[in-house]
Amino acid sequence: MRIGFAVPQSGPWATPDHMRRVATRAEELGYHELWTFQRLLYPVGHPMGQTYRSAHDPLVALSYLAGATRSIRLGVAVLNAYVQPAMLGKQLATLQILSGGRLTAGIGLGWVPEEFEATGTGFERRGDRGEEFVEVLRKVWTDEVVEHQGEFYRIPPSHIAPKPSPPPPLLLGGKTDAALRRAGRLADGWVSSSKEDLSAIGPRIRMIKAVAEEAGRDPEALRFVCRGVTRINEGGGPDRRPLQGTVAEIRSDLAALAAEGVTEVFHDLNFAPDIISADPKEALRRAEEALEALAPSA
């Protein structure tokens, strides 16, 4: 199993220096990939949680970190399909080229109606829109002449270059059965959400693999990436959540996830309230301790 780490992206600890420090230290320790997430806005009065109250743009953050690192991969889980795919495809292609082919692009449908309103995009029929979104992205990355006349998007015959070679792997998020089937049919893999029940992730992975096989695709070539809402503490009892406990318990959880078919886990401290509400220096100190304790080679 490959192990990644999320960069400081949410709240007071998400400073440029802290992002760079976590990224370069993760690279030194042998982590596979750095990860970010997207949250465009936080509706007033929404109960979604403090993590989403203030979050840097994921692609701008990864672009900054691409120049600060050399070999560690760069992932976003996930970008939501309420932006224009031709423009996003160009941005992702540029980041893939400038980073030396290190990008993983995660795409989700989105779930906050206000973000769709703010971007002038319809919230209804998100599944159909998402499928066409993926189609447009792949055309932008691979077709010499890009042309698309779909229900949601239109591109006149155009050159959109340069092309990323290879194109970034494209993962899909989502929790519904329809979303899992979509990932099996269309994507290079699936990425779980911060609210995923990791104790029941195996059946989801098996569903995606079955759909991929039905579609004539190789299910063993797919990536299954788990966002680990990780918290190191003194351990818990029978109600302990996976990836929350002692270092030994967390490492045991990683082995259990691998046995269920998860190919990659990234530890994300942005979803720990005691990190994003802490003094920034204290949050960084604890993140560095977690980086050391959970390192792939440790």
JOQUINOR-V750496 format. One record per residue. N is the residue number from 0. RES is the residue in one letter. PHI is phi in radians with two decimals (999 if undefined). OMEGA is omega in whole degrees, 0 to 359 (NA if undefined). D_CENTER is the distance of its C-alpha to the mean C-alpha in Angstrom with 1 decimal. Layout:
n->N res->RES phi->PHI omega->OMEGA d_center->D_CENTER
n->N res->RES phi->PHI omega->OMEGA d_center->D_CENTER
//
This chain:
n->0 res->M phi->999 omega->177 d_center->16.6
n->1 res->R phi->-1.61 omega->184 d_center->14.4
n->2 res->I phi->-2.06 omega->177 d_center->13.3
n->3 res->G phi->-2.08 omega->182 d_center->10.8
n->4 res->F phi->-2.59 omega->177 d_center->10.8
n->5 res->A phi->-1.46 omega->179 d_center->9.2
n->6 res->V phi->-1.40 omega->175 d_center->11.5
n->7 res->P phi->-1.07 omega->185 d_center->13.9
n->8 res->Q phi->-2.26 omega->187 d_center->12.7
n->9 res->S phi->-2.13 omega->173 d_center->14.5
n->10 res->G phi->1.44 omega->187 d_center->18.3
n->11 res->P phi->-1.10 omega->183 d_center->21.2
n->12 res->W phi->-1.36 omega->185 d_center->19.7
n->13 res->A phi->-1.49 omega->178 d_center->17.2
n->14 res->T phi->-1.65 omega->177 d_center->19.9
n->15 res->P phi->-0.98 omega->180 d_center->19.8
n->16 res->D phi->-1.11 omega->180 d_center->21.8
n->17 res->H phi->-1.20 omega->175 d_center->19.6
n->18 res->M phi->-0.99 omega->183 d_center->16.4
n->19 res->R phi->-1.14 omega->180 d_center->18.5
n->20 res->R phi->-1.13 omega->179 d_center->20.1
n->21 res->V phi->-1.11 omega->182 d_center->17.0
n->22 res->A phi->-1.13 omega->183 d_center->15.6
n->23 res->T phi->-1.23 omega->178 d_center->19.1
n->24 res->R phi->-1.21 omega->176 d_center->19.9
n->25 res->A phi->-1.08 omega->177 d_center->16.8
n->26 res->E phi->-1.10 omega->179 d_center->17.9
n->27 res->E phi->-1.07 omega->184 d_center->21.4
n->28 res->L phi->-1.51 omega->175 d_center->20.7
n->29 res->G phi->1.56 omega->175 d_center->19.0
n->30 res->Y phi->-1.13 omega->186 d_center->15.4
n->31 res->H phi->-1.41 omega->190 d_center->13.5
n->32 res->E phi->-2.70 omega->171 d_center->10.4
n->33 res->L phi->-1.70 omega->186 d_center->9.4
n->34 res->W phi->-2.24 omega->175 d_center->6.1
n->35 res->T phi->-2.30 omega->175 d_center->6.1
n->36 res->F phi->-2.41 omega->181 d_center->5.8
n->37 res->Q phi->-2.04 omega->168 d_center->8.6
n->38 res->R phi->-2.56 omega->184 d_center->11.9
n->39 res->L phi->-1.29 omega->183 d_center->14.9
n->40 res->L phi->-2.66 omega->179 d_center->17.6
n->41 res->Y phi->-2.16 omega->182 d_center->19.0
n->42 res->P phi->-1.04 omega->180 d_center->22.0
n->43 res->V phi->-1.01 omega->178 d_center->25.1
n->44 res->G phi->1.47 omega->182 d_center->25.8
n->45 res->H phi->-1.30 omega->182 d_center->22.5
n->46 res->P phi->-1.61 omega->188 d_center->21.8
n->47 res->M phi->-1.18 omega->176 d_center->18.0
n->48 res->G phi->2.00 omega->188 d_center->18.3
n->49 res->Q phi->-1.14 omega->180 d_center->18.7
n->50 res->T phi->-0.97 omega->185 d_center->15.1
n->51 res->Y phi->-1.59 omega->185 d_center->14.7
n->52 res->R phi->-1.17 omega->181 d_center->18.2
n->53 res->S phi->-2.56 omega->184 d_center->17.5
n->54 res->A phi->-2.38 omega->178 d_center->14.1
n->55 res->H phi->-1.17 omega->175 d_center->14.1
n->56 res->D phi->-1.09 omega->186 d_center->12.8
n->57 res->P phi->-1.22 omega->183 d_center->9.5
n->58 res->L phi->-1.31 omega->176 d_center->11.2
n->59 res->V phi->-1.14 omega->177 d_center->14.5
n->60 res->A phi->-1.08 omega->180 d_center->13.2
n->61 res->L phi->-1.19 omega->177 d_center->11.7
n->62 res->S phi->-1.12 omega->176 d_center->15.1
n->63 res->Y phi->-1.06 omega->183 d_center->17.0
n->64 res->L phi->-1.33 omega->176 d_center->15.5
n->65 res->A phi->-1.06 omega->179 d_center->16.1
n->66 res->G phi->-1.39 omega->181 d_center->19.7
n->67 res->A phi->-1.67 omega->183 d_center->19.8
n->68 res->T phi->-2.24 omega->183 d_center->18.6
n->69 res->R phi->-2.12 omega->190 d_center->19.9
n->70 res->S phi->-2.25 omega->183 d_center->18.2
n->71 res->I phi->-1.14 omega->182 d_center->15.0
n->72 res->R phi->-1.30 omega->186 d_center->12.0
n->73 res->L phi->-2.28 omega->184 d_center->9.5
n->74 res->G phi->-2.20 omega->173 d_center->5.8
n->75 res->V phi->-2.22 omega->182 d_center->3.9
n->76 res->A phi->-2.40 omega->1 d_center->1.5
n->77 res->V phi->-2.37 omega->169 d_center->4.4
n->78 res->L phi->-1.56 omega->185 d_center->7.7
n->79 res->N phi->-1.64 omega->189 d_center->10.6
n->80 res->A phi->-1.44 omega->172 d_center->13.6
n->81 res->Y phi->-1.98 omega->174 d_center->16.2
n->82 res->V phi->-1.81 omega->179 d_center->16.7
n->83 res->Q phi->-1.38 omega->186 d_center->18.8
n->84 res->P phi->-1.17 omega->178 d_center->17.2
n->85 res->A phi->-1.12 omega->178 d_center->19.9
n->86 res->M phi->-1.15 omega->179 d_center->19.2
n->87 res->L phi->-1.11 omega->178 d_center->15.4
n->88 res->G phi->-1.04 omega->177 d_center->16.2
n->89 res->K phi->-1.13 omega->180 d_center->18.6
n->90 res->Q phi->-1.10 omega->180 d_center->16.3
n->91 res->L phi->-1.14 omega->177 d_center->13.6
n->92 res->A phi->-1.08 omega->179 d_center->16.7
n->93 res->T phi->-1.11 omega->179 d_center->18.2
n->94 res->L phi->-1.12 omega->177 d_center->15.3
n->95 res->Q phi->-1.09 omega->180 d_center->15.3
n->96 res->I phi->-1.22 omega->184 d_center->19.0
n->97 res->L phi->-1.20 omega->179 d_center->19.4
n->98 res->S phi->-1.52 omega->182 d_center->17.0
n->99 res->G phi->1.35 omega->176 d_center->19.0
n->100 res->G phi->1.41 omega->186 d_center->16.6
n->101 res->R phi->-1.81 omega->190 d_center->13.7
n->102 res->L phi->-1.54 omega->165 d_center->10.8
n->103 res->T phi->-2.08 omega->184 d_center->8.0
n->104 res->A phi->-1.85 omega->174 d_center->7.3
n->105 res->G phi->-1.69 omega->183 d_center->5.1
n->106 res->I phi->-2.18 omega->176 d_center->7.9
n->107 res->G phi->-2.26 omega->181 d_center->9.2
n->108 res->L phi->-1.42 omega->186 d_center->12.8
n->109 res->G phi->1.56 omega->183 d_center->12.9
n->110 res->W phi->-2.49 omega->180 d_center->15.2
n->111 res->V phi->-1.89 omega->184 d_center->17.1
n->112 res->P phi->-0.97 omega->182 d_center->20.3
n->113 res->E phi->-1.11 omega->177 d_center->21.1
n->114 res->E phi->-1.20 omega->176 d_center->18.2
n->115 res->F phi->-1.18 omega->178 d_center->19.6
n->116 res->E phi->-1.07 omega->183 d_center->23.0
n->117 res->A phi->-1.17 omega->181 d_center->22.2
n->118 res->T phi->-1.81 omega->176 d_center->20.9
n->119 res->G phi->1.21 omega->184 d_center->23.7
n->120 res->T phi->-2.09 omega->179 d_center->21.9
n->121 res->G phi->-1.24 omega->180 d_center->23.1
n->122 res->F phi->-1.42 omega->183 d_center->21.3
n->123 res->E phi->-1.30 omega->177 d_center->23.3
n->124 res->R phi->0.94 omega->182 d_center->22.6
n->125 res->R phi->-1.14 omega->180 d_center->18.8
n->126 res->G phi->-1.10 omega->179 d_center->18.5
n->127 res->D phi->-1.10 omega->179 d_center->21.1
n->128 res->R phi->-1.09 omega->181 d_center->19.6
n->129 res->G phi->-1.09 omega->179 d_center->16.2
n->130 res->E phi->-1.12 omega->179 d_center->18.0
n->131 res->E phi->-1.19 omega->177 d_center->19.9
n->132 res->F phi->-1.00 omega->179 d_center->17.0
n->133 res->V phi->-1.08 omega->179 d_center->15.6
n->134 res->E phi->-1.04 omega->180 d_center->19.3
n->135 res->V phi->-1.15 omega->178 d_center->19.7
n->136 res->L phi->-0.96 omega->183 d_center->16.8
n->137 res->R phi->-1.18 omega->175 d_center->18.2
n->138 res->K phi->-1.11 omega->180 d_center->21.7
n->139 res->V phi->-1.03 omega->184 d_center->20.8
n->140 res->W phi->-1.42 omega->190 d_center->19.5
n->141 res->T phi->-2.19 omega->187 d_center->22.4
n->142 res->D phi->-1.40 omega->177 d_center->25.5
n->143 res->E phi->-1.10 omega->172 d_center->28.3
n->144 res->V phi->-1.99 omega->182 d_center->29.4
n->145 res->V phi->-1.58 omega->177 d_center->26.7
n->146 res->E phi->-2.49 omega->180 d_center->28.2
n->147 res->H phi->-2.61 omega->176 d_center->26.8
n->148 res->Q phi->-2.26 omega->184 d_center->28.8
n->149 res->G phi->-1.97 omega->180 d_center->26.8
n->150 res->E phi->-1.27 omega->186 d_center->27.1
n->151 res->F phi->-1.88 omega->186 d_center->24.4
n->152 res->Y phi->-2.36 omega->178 d_center->24.2
n->153 res->R phi->-2.41 omega->175 d_center->26.9
n->154 res->I phi->-2.32 omega->176 d_center->27.1
n->155 res->P phi->-1.17 omega->181 d_center->30.7
n->156 res->P phi->-0.90 omega->190 d_center->31.3
n->157 res->S phi->-2.60 omega->167 d_center->29.8
n->158 res->H phi->-1.60 omega->175 d_center->28.8
n->159 res->I phi->-2.14 omega->188 d_center->25.3
n->160 res->A phi->-2.48 omega->6 d_center->25.0
n->161 res->P phi->-1.37 omega->180 d_center->24.3
n->162 res->K phi->-1.63 omega->176 d_center->22.3
n->163 res->P phi->-1.34 omega->180 d_center->19.5
n->164 res->S phi->-2.33 omega->1 d_center->20.9
n->165 res->P phi->-1.42 omega->172 d_center->19.1
n->166 res->P phi->-1.10 omega->178 d_center->16.6
n->167 res->P phi->-1.16 omega->171 d_center->12.9
n->168 res->P phi->-0.98 omega->184 d_center->11.6
n->169 res->L phi->-2.05 omega->178 d_center->10.2
n->170 res->L phi->-1.81 omega->175 d_center->8.1
n->171 res->L phi->-1.99 omega->175 d_center->8.9
n->172 res->G phi->-1.76 omega->178 d_center->8.1
n->173 res->G phi->2.09 omega->184 d_center->11.3
n->174 res->K phi->-2.07 omega->183 d_center->14.0
n->175 res->T phi->-1.33 omega->177 d_center->17.2
n->176 res->D phi->-1.05 omega->179 d_center->19.2
n->177 res->A phi->-1.08 omega->179 d_center->19.1
n->178 res->A phi->-1.15 omega->179 d_center->15.3
n->179 res->L phi->-1.15 omega->178 d_center->15.5
n->180 res->R phi->-1.13 omega->178 d_center->18.4
n->181 res->R phi->-1.06 omega->178 d_center->16.7
n->182 res->A phi->-1.09 omega->180 d_center->14.0
n->183 res->G phi->-1.15 omega->182 d_center->17.0
n->184 res->R phi->-1.43 omega->196 d_center->19.0
n->185 res->L phi->-2.04 omega->196 d_center->16.8
n->186 res->A phi->-1.84 omega->174 d_center->13.6
n->187 res->D phi->-1.54 omega->178 d_center->13.0
n->188 res->G phi->2.82 omega->184 d_center->11.3
n->189 res->W phi->-2.33 omega->177 d_center->9.4
n->190 res->V phi->-2.18 omega->183 d_center->6.4
n->191 res->S phi->-1.42 omega->181 d_center->8.2
n->192 res->S phi->-1.61 omega->178 d_center->8.4
n->193 res->S phi->-1.20 omega->181 d_center->10.0
n->194 res->K phi->-1.77 omega->182 d_center->13.3
n->195 res->E phi->-1.13 omega->173 d_center->13.2
n->196 res->D phi->-1.41 omega->186 d_center->16.6
n->197 res->L phi->-1.19 omega->177 d_center->16.0
n->198 res->S phi->-1.30 omega->181 d_center->19.7
n->199 res->A phi->-2.20 omega->185 d_center->19.6
n->200 res->I phi->-1.37 omega->183 d_center->16.6
n->201 res->G phi->-0.99 omega->179 d_center->19.0
n->202 res->P phi->-1.04 omega->178 d_center->20.5
n->203 res->R phi->-1.13 omega->180 d_center->17.3
n->204 res->I phi->-1.10 omega->180 d_center->16.6
n->205 res->R phi->-1.14 omega->176 d_center->20.2
n->206 res->M phi->-1.11 omega->181 d_center->20.2
n->207 res->I phi->-1.06 omega->179 d_center->17.6
n->208 res->K phi->-1.10 omega->180 d_center->19.6
n->209 res->A phi->-1.11 omega->179 d_center->22.8
n->210 res->V phi->-1.15 omega->178 d_center->21.7
n->211 res->A phi->-1.05 omega->180 d_center->20.7
n->212 res->E phi->-1.14 omega->177 d_center->24.0
n->213 res->E phi->-1.06 omega->181 d_center->25.9
n->214 res->A phi->-1.49 omega->179 d_center->24.4
n->215 res->G phi->1.39 omega->181 d_center->25.8
n->216 res->R phi->-1.85 omega->180 d_center->22.6
n->217 res->D phi->-1.50 omega->183 d_center->22.2
n->218 res->P phi->-1.16 omega->181 d_center->20.1
n->219 res->E phi->-1.35 omega->178 d_center->20.1
n->220 res->A phi->-1.51 omega->184 d_center->18.3
n->221 res->L phi->-1.40 omega->175 d_center->15.1
n->222 res->R phi->-1.71 omega->177 d_center->12.1
n->223 res->F phi->-2.18 omega->190 d_center->11.1
n->224 res->V phi->-1.84 omega->181 d_center->8.1
n->225 res->C phi->-1.91 omega->170 d_center->8.8
n->226 res->R phi->-1.33 omega->181 d_center->7.4
n->227 res->G phi->-1.60 omega->174 d_center->10.9
n->228 res->V phi->-1.37 omega->194 d_center->12.6
n->229 res->T phi->-1.65 omega->176 d_center->15.0
n->230 res->R phi->-2.49 omega->176 d_center->18.5
n->231 res->I phi->-1.50 omega->178 d_center->21.4
n->232 res->N phi->-2.57 omega->185 d_center->24.7
n->233 res->E phi->-1.41 omega->180 d_center->28.1
n->234 res->G phi->1.74 omega->184 d_center->27.0
n->235 res->G phi->-2.40 omega->180 d_center->27.6
n->236 res->G phi->-1.60 omega->184 d_center->29.7
n->237 res->P phi->-1.15 omega->181 d_center->29.2
n->238 res->D phi->-1.63 omega->180 d_center->26.7
n->239 res->R phi->-1.07 omega->176 d_center->24.3
n->240 res->R phi->-1.44 omega->176 d_center->20.6
n->241 res->P phi->-0.96 omega->179 d_center->18.8
n->242 res->L phi->1.23 omega->174 d_center->17.4
n->243 res->Q phi->-2.31 omega->182 d_center->19.7
n->244 res->G phi->2.79 omega->177 d_center->23.1
n->245 res->T phi->-1.27 omega->178 d_center->24.8
n->246 res->V phi->-1.02 omega->179 d_center->23.3
n->247 res->A phi->-1.09 omega->179 d_center->25.3
n->248 res->E phi->-1.14 omega->180 d_center->24.0
n->249 res->I phi->-1.13 omega->178 d_center->20.4
n->250 res->R phi->-1.13 omega->175 d_center->21.2
n->251 res->S phi->-1.13 omega->177 d_center->23.0
n->252 res->D phi->-1.09 omega->179 d_center->20.0
n->253 res->L phi->-1.05 omega->179 d_center->18.0
n->254 res->A phi->-1.10 omega->179 d_center->20.9
n->255 res->A phi->-1.15 omega->178 d_center->21.1
n->256 res->L phi->-1.15 omega->177 d_center->17.5
n->257 res->A phi->-1.07 omega->180 d_center->18.2
n->258 res->A phi->-1.15 omega->178 d_center->21.4
n->259 res->E phi->-1.50 omega->177 d_center->19.6
n->260 res->G phi->1.89 omega->176 d_center->17.7
n->261 res->V phi->-1.17 omega->181 d_center->14.4
n->262 res->T phi->-1.69 omega->183 d_center->13.9
n->263 res->E phi->-2.60 omega->172 d_center->11.3
n->264 res->V phi->-2.21 omega->169 d_center->10.6
n->265 res->F phi->-2.11 omega->181 d_center->9.2
n->266 res->H phi->-1.39 omega->184 d_center->11.4
n->267 res->D phi->-2.16 omega->179 d_center->10.5
n->268 res->L phi->-1.50 omega->179 d_center->13.8
n->269 res->N phi->-1.14 omega->181 d_center->12.8
n->270 res->F phi->-1.75 omega->175 d_center->13.5
n->271 res->A phi->-1.69 omega->183 d_center->16.9
n->272 res->P phi->-0.97 omega->182 d_center->19.6
n->273 res->D phi->-1.33 omega->173 d_center->21.9
n->274 res->I phi->-1.56 omega->186 d_center->19.6
n->275 res->I phi->-1.31 omega->176 d_center->18.9
n->276 res->S phi->-1.77 omega->183 d_center->22.5
n->277 res->A phi->-1.42 omega->169 d_center->24.1
n->278 res->D phi->-0.97 omega->184 d_center->26.0
n->279 res->P phi->-0.93 omega->180 d_center->23.6
n->280 res->K phi->-1.17 omega->178 d_center->25.5
n->281 res->E phi->-1.17 omega->178 d_center->25.5
n->282 res->A phi->-1.08 omega->179 d_center->21.8
n->283 res->L phi->-1.15 omega->179 d_center->21.4
n->284 res->R phi->-1.02 omega->180 d_center->24.1
n->285 res->R phi->-1.21 omega->176 d_center->22.4
n->286 res->A phi->-1.14 omega->179 d_center->19.1
n->287 res->E phi->-1.14 omega->176 d_center->21.1
n->288 res->E phi->-1.10 omega->179 d_center->22.9
n->289 res->A phi->-1.15 omega->177 d_center->19.8
n->290 res->L phi->-0.98 omega->180 d_center->18.6
n->291 res->E phi->-1.16 omega->187 d_center->22.1
n->292 res->A phi->-1.20 omega->185 d_center->22.5
n->293 res->L phi->-1.81 omega->183 d_center->19.3
n->294 res->A phi->-0.98 omega->181 d_center->19.4
n->295 res->P phi->-0.98 omega->183 d_center->19.3
n->296 res->S phi->-1.63 omega->184 d_center->22.9
n->297 res->A phi->-1.28 omega->NA d_center->24.2
//
